[in-house]
Amino acid sequence: MKNAGVIEGFYGTPWSDTTRLDYASFLSEIGFRFYIYAPKNDSCLRRQWREPWSDDWICRMNDLASVYHHRGLEFGIGFTPAGDASAVIREAGLLTRRVAEIADAVKLDYFVLLFDDLKNNDSSRLAEYQLAITDIVLAASSAVKHHIICPSYYSTDPVLEKVFGSRPENYWEDFRRNLDPAVDVFWTGEKVCSTGYTREHLERVAEIFGRLPFLWDNYPVNDGRKMADFMYLKPFADRPGCLDELTSGHAVNPMRQSLANRLVLASLARSYQGRALSLKSEEYWRMSTRVLGPETTELLRGDSETFASLGRCALDGERLAEMSRRYRSLGTASGCEIADYIDGLYAFDPACLTG
């Protein structure tokens, strides 16, 4: 995998800093190259971006960056200047100061500008406004190595127009013509949550934007209204090795269950190698033993299909209680995490606009 990594970009309760720090060694071990901090509920990167960054927040980000750099990985943050785009431009001075403060204070490799999941009043000039904001951000963070933007319409999935209105005429074409060629563009595929990627589709996207897309892979994320009842434990499939030549990078948006998520992430390299695993693969469960431990793996082998395909919503209260007791009685961190999922502690967050 040339440039695969994780973007913590889901809605709902984010991971803890302890989890993020632990992930540095894990991602390095499985061949990932970066981690991007972009939880949707960190308000200082979204709704409250106009407020000064706290010393505590800056310290936390630098601690994370230091650990990832020590493991040979790159570190980034995702920033959303929330508010109507035209109003944000009128606050160009403030935006410049906020972005420069982050870029100067935190040792960033990636600065990610996110326009996804935002409503705007003047959609006819949306690309113009967003490109102007991008120029401001680029100038204020010029020392950062990599820049990525996520456009408001980041997929051909019709759900985006259903939720946020029709895509403005020439929206993507305006980005192709006017976006700095050094800036990457996030793309989720034919769907917001794509099951796979084809050469034909990615080549078409490259034509649309005039550059290779940077995949934002919404598997195995489970933060949506329908997805929250599931743990998507099936290994990665339909992510072939040709993605390295068809994309500039591959960012995986993970499940909220950080331990169970490790098992799925560890399978991505196999898909790139053309030998995707399945829930029936002995190799997958040997991998699970290493990642989650033998006790959790023994139970999970029998329940993984239920969690991934039926979800907890398909089980009655008695069955859920019995399953929860079994996992919690293991006394392992991974067992307790799965028990929490069974008990509904990862319920849907209504802030997830595209759930």
N, C-alpha and C positions, 0 to 999 in steps of 0.2 A: 504494500500500500504506500504510494508515493507521499500522500499528504492527507491522512485521515486523522480525525480528532473528535472531540466532544464539545458541543455547545450546550451549556445548561440554560436552555431557553424556554422551559415549560412554565405553565401557570400553576398556581397553587403553592403549597408549602415547599420552599426550596430545600436543597441539601444543606447540611450544616458545614461549617468551615472544617470541622474534623474530617468529614467525608471527602471534601474537596482536596484536603491535604493528603489523605490516604490514596486518593485516585492518581496522584502524580506517579507513584511507583508502579501502580497497576497499568496505567496507560502506556508507560514506557515499556513494560514487560511484553505487552501484546502488540507492540509496533505502531502505536498511535504517535502523532507528532505535536498535538497542541490541545489546549483546553481554553475555552472562551466562557467567561463569566457573564451571563445575560439573563438571570432569573426575572420573570415578568413582575414579580412582586417586590423587587428592590426599587422602591419609589424614588430614591435619589437618582437613579438612572432613567427614570421615566417621568412620572407626574410631577415630581419635585426637583427636576433638574436645575431649576433656577436658583435653588438654595445652595449656599456654599457647602462644599464637601467637608464632612467632619474629619478631624484628625484620626478618629478611631477607624472610620471607613477606609481612609487612605492607608493606614497602617495594616489593616486586614488585607487589602489588595496587594500591598507590597510583600506581605508574608507569603501569600499564595504565589505571587510571581517568583519569589526567591526559591520556593520549594520546587516549582515546575522547572525553572531554569536549572536548578541543581541536578534534576533528572534528565536534562537534555531536551526538554519540551518547551514549546513556545506558549506564551500566555497572552490572553486578550480580554477585552470587555466589550459588551454590547450596549450601545447608548441610543436612547429614543428621546429626541426633543419633543415631547408630547405637546399637543396644542395645534390649532389650525396652522397650516404651513405658512400662510401669508403673515400671520401674527408672529411666528417664530423669526421670520426674516426681519421684521421690524425690530426684533430684539437681537440683532446681529452682534452688537457689542458684548452683550451679556453671554450669548452663545459662545463667542470667541473666548471669553475669559474662562468659562466653565470647562470647555474642551481643553484649552491650554493648561489649565490647572491639573487636570487628570494626566495629560500627556507628559507634563513636566514632573509630576510627583510620583507616578507609578511606572514601573519598568515594563512597558507594554511592547509586545510584538505585533498584536492585532488591535486595530481600532475598528469596531463594527458599528455602522450607522444603520439603525433599524427603522424603517417606515411601515412595517407590517402592522396590521390590526389597528389602524388609526382611521377615524372618520375625518374628512376635510370638507369645508364649505364650498370652495371654488374648485371643483374637480376638473374643469376645463383647462386650468393652468397648473395642474398638480405636478406634472413632470418639471415644468419650469421652476416652480417653487422648490421642489425637492432637490433639483440640481443646484440651485443657488445655496441651499442649506449645506449640501455636500461640499461645495467649494469653500464655504466658511470653515467647515470641519477639517477639510484637508489642509487648509492654510494654518489652522491652529494646532494641528497635530502632525506636522510635516516630518518630524523626527521618527515617527512610528514606522516600522518596516512595511507592514501590510495594512491595507484598508479594504473593507468589504462593505457594500450596502445591501440591504434587503428592500426591494421596491414594495410598494403597496400591493401590487399584483405580481406575486412571486410563483405563480403556477397557472396552467391553463384550466384549472379546476373551476367550474362554474359557481361553486359555493362562494368564492370570493366576491363575485359580482352580486350574488344574492344577498350577501351580508353588507357589503360596502358600496354597492351601486356599480353601475356600468364602468368598465375601464375606459378612461378618456381616449379619444381618437389619437393615434400616434404616440401613446404613452411610452411603450417600449422603444419605438423608433427614436424618440427624443433622447432616451438614455443612450442608445447606440451612437447617435451623432455627437452628443455633448458631454458625455461622462468621460473623465480622464481615463485613458486606456490602461493606466496602472491599477485602477480600482477594480476589484472583483465584484461580481453580482451573485447574491444568493438565489437559489432556485430549488423548489421542492419536488419538481417533476410534473407529470401529468395530473397528479392529485396533490392536495395539501399533504395527505399522508399516502405517499406512493408505495405500492407493493414491490416495485422494481423499476429499473431504468434500461431503456433500449438505446442502441447506437443512433437509430434514426431520430428519436426524440431529442437527444442531447446535441446532435449535430444541428438540428433545426434551431434549438435555443441559442447555440453559438452564433448562428447566422443572425438571429433576432438582435442580440446584444453586441455583436462584433467582438466577442471574446468567449473563452471557455467559461461555462457556468461553474460556480462553486456550490456544490450540493449542500442543501440543508435537508438532511434525511430525517423525516418525522417517523421513524421506526427505531426503537420500540416505545416512543413516548405515549403516555396514557393519561393525559390531563383533560381530555375533552369530555363532553356530557355523556356520550356513549362509551368512550374508551376507559373511563375511570373504573369501571367494574372489572376490568381485565388486567392481567399481567401478561404481557406479550413475550412469552418465553421461547417461541419458536426461533431457531437460529436464522441468521441472515441468509437470504436467497436472492437470486436475480440481481446481485451486485457483482458483475463480472470484472475481470482484470482490466478490460478495455476502459473502465472508468478512469484509470490513471491518465490515459491519453485524451479522454473526452471532457475532462473537468480540470479545474485548477485546484480543487480540494474537495474534501468530503467530511462535512461536519454532522455528527450524529446527535440528535436531540433525544436524550435518554428517558427511561422510565423514572418515575419518582422513587421507586424502590431501588435504592442505590446498590444494594448487595446483589439482589436477583438480576439487576441490570448488567452486572459484570459478566455473567454467564453469556448473555446475548452478545455483548460487545466483543467478547473473546472469539466469537464465531465469525466475525466479519472477514478476517484474513482468509478463512477457508473458502468463502464465497468468491473472493477475488482470485483465488487459485483454481477456480473451476471445480471445486469439490465441496459444494455447500452441504452442510449437515442437516439432520432432521431430528425430530423428537424420538425417533427410533434408532438413532446412531449411537453405537456404544462409545464412539470417540467423544460425542457430545457429553455423555454422562461421566466419562472419565474426566473431562474438562470441568464438569460441575463439581466433582469430588475435590479437585484442586482449588476451585474458586469459592465454593459454598460449604465445603466440608462433607464428609461421608454421611452423617446423620440426616442433614437436610436433603441431600441428594436422594437418599433412599426413599423418603416420603415424596419428594417432588417428582420422581419418575412416574409415579402413579397418578399424580394430580395435575401435571403440567398441561396436558391437553384440555382439561376442564378449565383451568385458569385462563388459557390462551384463546380458547374457542367459544366456551359457554359463558364464562365469567361468574362472579359471585352472585349476580342477580338471578341466575338460573337455579340456585340452590336454596332449599328451604332453611328455616332457622335452626332446626335440629342438626341438619348436616353441617351447616356453617359452624355451629358451636363445637361439634365433634372434631371437625378439621382444625379449628383454631386451637383446641386443647392439645391435639397431637403435635402441632408445630411448636407451640409455646413450651410444652413439656421438654423439648429438646434442650432448652437452656442455652441455645446458641444465638448469636446476633442475627444470622440469616433466618433461623427458625422464627424468631420473634418478629422480624420484619414481615414475613409472610403471614404470620398470625394477625398482625396489625392490618394487613390488607384484607384478610378474611373478615375481620371485625368491622370493616368499613372506615378505618382511619384515614384512608386515601380517597375520600368522597370527592365528587366533582366540585370544582370551584366555579361558580357562575361568571366569574370574570373572564373565563375562557370564551372569547367572542365567536370563535369558529368551531366550537365543540359540537 
